[in-house]
Amino acid sequence: MNKFNFTQRHLLLTALLFAIAISYIPAQAKPFRIVNDDIIIDQSGRQIHVSKTFERIISLYGAHTENLFALGLDRKIIGVTHNEVYPPTASNKPVFSYHDDPEKFLVARPDLVLIRPMIDRAYAQLITRLEKTGITVLSLQPANVNEMFTYWKILGILTGTENRADQMTRHFETAAREFKSLSQTIENKKRVYFEAMHSQMKTFTSQAMAIFALECAGGINIAPDAESSRGTNIGIYGKEHILSHADEIDVYLAQSGVMNHPTLSLIKNEPGFNAIKAVKNNRIHIIDEMIVSRPSYRLLNGIYEIGFMLYPNIFDQKAKNILKRAYAFK
């Protein structure tokens, strides 16, 4: 019985840490930056000297995996985390975990292991062992769109795909501007409450990628005054604050994923929510957190989907063509 309870607690803790880390940027994480094309500072303060491109990469964060594939690095990726879902070919790669014995990593002979700040703190013993054997470890997790562009450039520098990373940024910026222009002529834009965590009544801070996606789609964030929760991009709001805007909320939007499992019924039946304009008018939408909270090119898909939810008559074929052009270079 004790062994069973220990296992349960271990799995619960692991799931909780994963949920917290998937799109939260911890207060302890330092800014990362490019000193020059040879030196990179990661979020743990490591100074990485890039004397040659890395050829054998293990990714311990789904966003790293997705972006490495976007940069055309399939053959350089020798390991990913479990339950990778995008791109589908990622599921064919060997699986690694921060729970694994260091020997598993050493046998694979990676020259680069990409992590995020949560792994640095929670699994320091593993990271220290890898570094002592000469494996380069880099900790990155961008919190906003501008940091995402820097992050892509860093991945490009590390892997010799800097030109492609710059291309990604240019095409992304162009598509985001074009999406934003679709709703510029709308006089009465939709006012939106964007739920991050239902159980704690939390939203996003104004600089979060999810809010960037919402605003590019022409939505107005009803909660720009949300305060950061422990230095993350998740915003503290609370039910009372939400209900104070009940008559103003045209659309109730909720992300769904590891950290949040909303359903239309859950939101509709939340005590007090029947006073919210969007709930009364059945304007509740749920969107995959992977396309609104993950620092990847698919944030464009998030903009498109939110735009279609808010303005289906405007985000029509023209919007589809914007998305199609954005992916044409890949």
C-alpha positions as a printed Julia matrix, in Angstrom:
330×3 Matrix{Float64}:
   0.0    0.0     0.0
   2.81   2.39    0.86
   4.56   1.64   -2.41
   1.32   2.25   -4.3
   0.76   5.59   -2.57
   4.34   6.67   -3.26
   3.91   5.85   -6.94
   0.67   7.78   -7.09
   2.24  10.81   -5.44
   5.23  10.65   -7.79
   3.04  10.53  -10.88
   0.84  13.33   -9.56
   3.87  15.53   -8.87
   5.29  14.84  -12.31
   1.99  15.74  -13.99
   1.72  18.9   -11.92
   5.24  20.02  -12.79
   4.56  19.38  -16.47
   1.31  21.31  -16.34
   2.95  24.27  -14.63
   5.86  24.33  -17.06
   4.12  23.88  -20.39
   3.44  27.56  -20.92
   4.38  29.27  -17.67
   7.61  31.18  -17.52
   8.94  30.98  -13.94
  10.05  34.07  -12.06
  13.47  32.5   -11.4
  14.22  32.16  -15.12
  16.74  34.7   -16.35
  16.49  36.48  -19.71
  18.25  34.66  -22.52
  20.16  36.5   -25.22
  22.52  36.32  -28.14
  25.85  37.98  -27.35
  27.08  37.37  -30.88
  26.94  34.54  -33.41
  29.4   32.55  -31.27
  28.07  33.13  -27.75
  24.58  32.52  -26.32
  23.39  33.07  -22.75
  20.55  30.76  -21.7
  17.93  31.18  -18.98
  20.11  29.6   -16.34
  22.95  31.97  -17.1
  25.03  29.43  -19.02
  27.37  30.93  -21.57
  27.44  28.67  -24.6
  30.3   29.07  -27.07
  29.18  27.84  -30.49
  32.41  26.8   -32.19
  30.63  24.38  -34.53
  27.05  23.39  -35.25
  25.46  20.69  -33.11
  24.65  17.43  -34.9
  23.08  15.08  -32.31
  20.27  16.76  -30.41
  17.95  15.49  -27.68
  14.92  17.69  -27.03
  13.26  17.5   -23.61
  10.51  20.02  -24.41
   7.84  19.64  -27.08
   8.25  23.21  -28.33
  11.96  22.61  -28.96
  11.08  19.49  -30.91
   8.46  21.24  -33.0
  10.77  24.14  -33.83
  13.7   21.87  -34.67
  11.5   20.05  -37.17
  10.31  23.41  -38.56
  13.98  24.26  -39.17
  14.36  21.06  -41.2
  16.5   19.25  -38.65
  14.84  15.84  -38.65
  18.15  13.99  -39.11
  19.86  15.86  -36.28
  17.17  15.02  -33.72
  18.14  11.79  -31.95
  15.65  11.96  -29.08
  12.42  13.59  -27.94
  10.1   13.44  -24.95
   7.22  10.99  -24.67
   3.76  11.85  -26.06
   5.09  14.08  -28.84
   2.17  14.96  -31.08
   3.55  17.47  -33.59
   4.8   16.92  -36.13
   3.56  13.33  -36.33
   7.01  12.12  -37.44
   8.37  13.14  -34.02
   6.71  10.03  -32.6
   9.2    7.91  -34.56
  12.17   9.27  -32.6
  13.69   7.53  -29.55
  12.06   8.68  -26.32
  13.98  10.32  -23.47
  12.84  11.71  -20.14
  14.37  13.73  -17.31
  13.45  10.71  -15.15
  15.84   8.49  -17.13
  19.17   7.32  -15.8
  21.98   9.55  -17.14
  23.54   6.46  -18.73
  20.72   6.33  -21.27
  21.71   9.79  -22.48
  25.42   8.97  -22.49
  24.89   5.84  -24.6
  23.03   7.96  -27.2
  26.04  10.33  -27.45
  24.2   13.64  -27.89
  26.24  16.8   -28.29
  23.3   19.03  -27.28
  20.39  18.53  -24.87
  17.69  21.2   -25.03
  15.67  21.74  -21.85
  13.58  24.46  -20.17
  14.02  26.2   -16.78
  11.74  23.81  -14.88
  13.99  20.86  -15.75
  17.08  22.8   -14.68
  15.65  23.31  -11.21
  13.81  20.04  -10.64
  16.4   17.66  -12.14
  19.69  19.4   -11.39
  21.49  16.12  -10.68
  20.79  14.81  -14.18
  21.8   18.09  -15.82
  25.03  18.31  -13.83
  25.97  14.75  -14.8
  25.37  15.45  -18.49
  27.45  18.61  -18.4
  30.31  16.88  -16.58
  30.6   14.42  -19.46
  30.97  17.27  -21.96
  27.39  17.4   -23.26
  26.15  20.93  -23.9
  22.86  21.7   -22.13
  20.78  24.74  -23.04
  17.71  25.97  -21.14
  15.19  28.08  -23.08
  11.49  28.89  -22.84
  10.35  32.2   -24.4
   7.56  34.11  -22.68
   6.39  36.39  -25.5
   6.52  36.74  -29.27
   9.65  38.89  -29.4
  11.48  36.35  -27.24
  10.16  33.62  -29.54
  11.91  35.24  -32.51
  15.18  35.41  -30.55
  14.68  31.78  -29.53
  14.25  30.71  -33.16
  17.43  32.58  -34.08
  19.31  30.82  -31.26
  18.16  27.43  -32.53
  19.34  28.5   -35.98
  22.79  29.51  -34.68
  23.15  26.24  -32.79
  22.29  24.11  -35.81
  23.56  26.08  -38.81
  20.03  27.01  -39.92
  20.09  30.7   -39.05
  18.85  31.76  -42.5
  15.85  29.47  -42.19
  15.14  30.79  -38.69
  15.19  34.35  -40.07
  12.81  33.22  -42.82
  10.43  31.8   -40.23
  10.41  35.11  -38.39
   9.81  37.19  -41.53
   6.99  34.97  -42.77
   5.42  34.84  -39.32
   5.49  38.63  -38.93
   4.01  39.13  -42.4
   1.17  36.69  -41.76
   0.43  38.18  -38.32
   0.16  41.67  -39.87
  -2.12  40.38  -42.63
  -4.38  38.64  -40.11
  -4.55  41.81  -38.03
  -5.49  43.89  -41.08
  -8.55  41.7   -41.73
 -10.35  43.03  -38.67
  -9.14  46.65  -38.76
 -12.33  47.93  -40.37
 -14.61  46.34  -37.76
 -16.22  49.05  -35.65
 -17.47  46.93  -32.78
 -14.76  44.43  -32.07
 -15.48  41.44  -29.85
 -14.47  41.78  -26.22
 -13.03  38.52  -24.96
 -12.19  36.91  -21.65
  -9.42  34.39  -22.36
  -9.31  31.66  -19.73
  -5.98  30.03  -18.89
  -7.0   27.97  -15.85
 -10.64  27.48  -14.95
 -10.18  26.0   -11.48
  -8.22  29.06  -10.33
 -10.02  31.6   -12.52
  -6.79  32.71  -14.15
  -6.27  34.4   -17.5
  -3.13  35.59  -19.33
  -0.96  38.64  -18.81
  -1.07  41.25  -21.55
   2.32  40.17  -22.97
   1.47  36.46  -23.23
   1.48  34.77  -26.63
  -2.18  33.84  -26.22
  -3.12  37.52  -25.95
  -0.91  38.31  -28.95
  -2.92  35.73  -30.92
  -6.21  37.16  -29.67
  -5.29  40.73  -30.61
  -3.94  39.75  -34.04
  -7.32  38.1   -34.63
  -9.08  41.37  -33.82
 -10.28  40.53  -30.33
 -10.13  42.92  -27.39
  -8.7   41.48  -24.18
 -11.19  42.21  -21.39
  -8.52  41.62  -18.73
  -5.46  43.76  -19.58
  -5.07  44.51  -15.87
  -4.43  40.86  -14.94
  -1.44  40.61  -12.61
   1.27  38.05  -13.2
   1.08  34.9   -11.09
   4.53  34.37   -9.53
   6.29  36.09  -12.4
   4.7   33.88  -15.08
   2.66  34.81  -18.15
  -0.47  33.51  -16.41
  -2.6   36.3   -14.96
  -4.41  36.36  -11.62
  -8.0   37.51  -12.03
 -10.62  35.67   -9.98
 -14.34  35.09  -10.37
 -15.39  38.39   -8.82
 -13.24  40.3   -11.27
 -14.55  38.26  -14.21
 -18.16  38.86  -13.17
 -17.52  42.58  -12.84
 -17.19  42.51  -16.65
 -20.19  40.2   -17.15
 -22.08  42.62  -19.4
 -18.99  43.4   -21.48
 -17.75  39.92  -22.35
 -18.92  39.15  -25.91
 -16.94  35.91  -26.18
 -15.63  33.54  -23.51
 -12.53  31.77  -24.83
 -10.73  29.0   -22.94
  -7.55  27.12  -23.75
  -7.58  23.36  -23.36
  -4.6   21.16  -22.57
  -2.58  19.66  -19.75
  -3.16  22.56  -17.39
  -6.82  23.19  -18.19
  -9.64  20.83  -19.14
 -12.64  23.08  -19.81
 -15.89  21.93  -21.34
 -18.85  23.99  -22.48
 -20.89  22.44  -19.68
 -18.27  23.26  -17.04
 -18.18  26.92  -18.07
 -21.97  27.25  -18.47
 -22.66  25.67  -15.1
 -20.02  27.59  -13.14
 -21.97  29.36  -10.34
 -22.53  32.98  -11.29
 -21.43  32.6   -14.91
 -25.02  32.71  -16.15
 -24.7   36.48  -15.72
 -21.93  36.67  -18.34
 -23.14  37.99  -21.68
 -21.11  35.44  -23.68
 -22.47  32.54  -21.62
 -26.07  33.72  -22.02
 -25.53  34.03  -25.79
 -23.69  30.69  -26.12
 -20.53  32.42  -27.33
 -18.14  30.04  -25.58
 -15.17  28.63  -27.48
 -12.4   26.2   -26.54
  -9.03  26.18  -28.28
  -5.99  23.88  -28.09
  -3.3   25.41  -25.89
  -0.62  24.05  -28.23
  -1.52  26.69  -30.83
  -1.93  29.65  -28.48
   0.59  29.11  -25.66
   3.47  27.24  -27.3
   6.32  29.31  -28.82
   6.09  27.79  -32.27
   5.11  28.7   -35.82
   1.68  27.19  -35.19
   0.78  30.3   -33.22
  -0.39  31.48  -36.65
  -2.94  28.65  -36.61
  -4.1   29.96  -33.25
  -4.6   33.46  -34.69
  -6.58  32.0   -37.59
  -8.79  29.82  -35.39
  -9.53  32.62  -32.93
 -10.31  34.94  -35.84
 -12.75  32.42  -37.28
 -14.41  32.02  -33.88
 -14.85  35.77  -33.51
 -15.54  36.84  -37.1
 -16.41  33.85  -39.31
 -17.57  36.12  -42.13
 -14.22  37.92  -42.24
 -11.81  35.08  -41.5
 -12.94  33.23  -44.6
 -11.01  32.21  -47.71
  -8.78  35.25  -47.52
  -7.62  34.21  -44.06
  -7.05  30.65  -45.24
  -4.87  32.0   -48.02
  -2.81  34.01  -45.52
  -2.15  30.84  -43.54
  -1.38  28.89  -46.7
   1.19  31.48  -47.85
   2.78  31.51  -44.4
   3.49  27.79  -44.65
   4.53  27.86  -48.31
   8.24  28.35  -47.53
   8.44  25.35  -45.2
